[in-house]
Amino acid sequence: MTRAKDYTEHLDDALHDPEEAIAYLNAALDEADPDVFLVALSDVARAQEGGLGALAERTSLNREHLYRMLSDRGNPELRSLETLLDAMGLKLAIEAKHAS
């Protein structure tokens, strides 16, 4: 077993916990780089029960569309992002920016 696979399996196990997934996604958002958030979103989606295939069924999004949306060239529409987050038991939220 390769080290990368060990890391991926560990990450997937951690991201099964909704609180861990939320913290992971919020940390990615803090990076202020949409690509970092997209990678994190892909990681959380992959860690879902049944993987991306089952997630595509739960969202009624086309499987190819879901893979493309979560790819490094992905640019999910807000509606698709909300659908995906809803299927993972999450929601999009806005909060006030705190003064540094």
VOPAGU-2260 file (C-alpha; in pm, 1 decimal, decimal comma):
REM VOPAGU-2260
SITE   aa  ch    i         X         Y         Z
SITE  MET   A    0       0,0       0,0       0,0
SITE  THR   A    1     138,9     337,0     -96,2
SITE  ARG   A    2     176,8     629,0     139,3
SITE  ALA   A    3     -55,6     844,7     -75,1
SITE  LYS   A    4    -327,2     583,8     -51,7
SITE  ASP   A    5    -286,8     574,0     326,5
SITE  TYR   A    6    -330,5     951,9     337,1
SITE  THR   A    7    -635,3     941,0     110,2
SITE  GLU   A    8    -796,3     666,2     316,2
SITE  HIS   A    9    -726,2     856,9     637,2
SITE  LEU   A   10    -867,4    1177,0     488,2
SITE  ASP   A   11   -1178,9     995,6     364,6
SITE  ASP   A   12   -1232,1     843,1     710,3
SITE  ALA   A   13   -1200,4    1185,7     873,8
SITE  LEU   A   14   -1431,5    1350,3     621,2
SITE  HIS   A   15   -1711,3    1101,8     697,9
SITE  ASP   A   16   -1763,9    1310,1    1012,4
SITE  PRO   A   17   -1981,5    1609,3     915,0
SITE  GLU   A   18   -1802,7    1840,1    1161,8
SITE  GLU   A   19   -1464,3    1747,0    1010,5
SITE  ALA   A   20   -1600,1    1802,4     659,6
SITE  ILE   A   21   -1732,9    2144,9     759,3
SITE  ALA   A   22   -1402,5    2247,0     917,5
SITE  TYR   A   23   -1212,2    2120,8     612,8
SITE  LEU   A   24   -1431,2    2316,7     370,3
SITE  ASN   A   25   -1416,3    2631,4     583,0
SITE  ALA   A   26   -1036,9    2609,1     603,7
SITE  ALA   A   27   -1028,0    2580,1     224,3
SITE  LEU   A   28   -1248,7    2888,0     194,0
SITE  ASP   A   29   -1010,5    3078,5     421,8
SITE  GLU   A   30    -738,2    3029,3     161,4
SITE  ALA   A   31    -926,2    3269,4     -69,3
SITE  ASP   A   32    -835,2    3054,8    -369,7
SITE  PRO   A   33   -1134,7    2896,8    -545,8
SITE  ASP   A   34    -917,1    2608,2    -665,3
SITE  VAL   A   35    -832,9    2511,8    -305,5
SITE  PHE   A   36   -1203,3    2508,1    -218,3
SITE  LEU   A   37   -1283,2    2298,4    -525,5
SITE  VAL   A   38   -1022,3    2037,1    -426,7
SITE  ALA   A   39   -1161,8    2028,5     -72,9
SITE  LEU   A   40   -1517,3    1995,0    -204,7
SITE  SER   A   41   -1404,4    1708,4    -426,4
SITE  ASP   A   42   -1238,4    1538,9    -126,2
SITE  VAL   A   43   -1554,6    1570,1      83,6
SITE  ALA   A   44   -1769,7    1442,3    -204,1
SITE  ARG   A   45   -1538,4    1144,5    -261,9
SITE  ALA   A   46   -1556,6    1054,8     108,5
SITE  GLN   A   47   -1936,2    1030,1     103,2
SITE  GLU   A   48   -2097,1     690,5     151,5
SITE  GLY   A   49   -2092,9     520,2    -187,9
SITE  GLY   A   50   -1853,6     774,5    -336,8
SITE  LEU   A   51   -1924,3    1004,6    -627,5
SITE  GLY   A   52   -2148,7     755,6    -806,2
SITE  ALA   A   53   -2393,3     736,1    -516,2
SITE  LEU   A   54   -2369,2    1111,2    -466,1
SITE  ALA   A   55   -2462,3    1167,5    -830,5
SITE  GLU   A   56   -2773,7     955,4    -779,0
SITE  ARG   A   57   -2872,7    1141,2    -459,7
SITE  THR   A   58   -2832,0    1479,9    -628,4
SITE  SER   A   59   -2994,0    1377,7    -957,7
SITE  LEU   A   60   -2693,2    1541,5   -1121,6
SITE  ASN   A   61   -2550,5    1364,8   -1421,1
SITE  ARG   A   62   -2248,0    1162,5   -1306,2
SITE  GLU   A   63   -2024,9    1311,1   -1577,0
SITE  HIS   A   64   -2142,4    1660,8   -1481,8
SITE  LEU   A   65   -2055,3    1593,0   -1118,6
SITE  TYR   A   66   -1706,5    1466,8   -1206,9
SITE  ARG   A   67   -1649,5    1767,0   -1434,9
SITE  MET   A   68   -1781,2    2008,1   -1172,3
SITE  LEU   A   69   -1533,9    1870,9    -916,7
SITE  SER   A   70   -1237,3    1851,0   -1154,7
SITE  ASP   A   71    -944,2    2090,9   -1149,1
SITE  ARG   A   72   -1115,4    2279,4   -1432,8
SITE  GLY   A   73   -1452,7    2275,6   -1261,1
SITE  ASN   A   74   -1656,3    2587,1   -1209,2
SITE  PRO   A   75   -1978,1    2479,6   -1038,6
SITE  GLU   A   76   -2286,0    2695,1   -1073,6
SITE  LEU   A   77   -2438,4    2810,0    -746,7
SITE  ARG   A   78   -2747,9    2593,2    -798,9
SITE  SER   A   79   -2534,1    2282,3    -858,5
SITE  LEU   A   80   -2316,5    2365,7    -558,7
SITE  GLU   A   81   -2623,9    2401,2    -336,5
SITE  THR   A   82   -2763,4    2069,9    -466,0
SITE  LEU   A   83   -2433,2    1895,0    -398,9
SITE  LEU   A   84   -2395,9    2040,6     -49,8
SITE  ASP   A   85   -2756,7    1951,7      32,9
SITE  ALA   A   86   -2697,2    1588,6     -65,2
SITE  MET   A   87   -2398,2    1583,3     170,2
SITE  GLY   A   88   -2606,3    1727,1     454,8
SITE  LEU   A   89   -2439,6    2068,7     430,4
SITE  LYS   A   90   -2550,7    2418,3     331,7
SITE  LEU   A   91   -2390,2    2733,5     202,7
SITE  ALA   A   92   -2379,5    3018,7     455,5
SITE  ILE   A   93   -2252,5    3374,3     464,9
SITE  GLU   A   94   -2114,4    3538,7     776,2
SITE  ALA   A   95   -1975,8    3878,4     865,2
SITE  LYS   A   96   -1608,4    3931,5     808,1
SITE  HIS   A   97   -1434,2    3996,2    1137,9
SITE  ALA   A   98   -1186,0    4281,6    1167,4
SITE  SER   A   99    -825,6    4165,7    1174,9
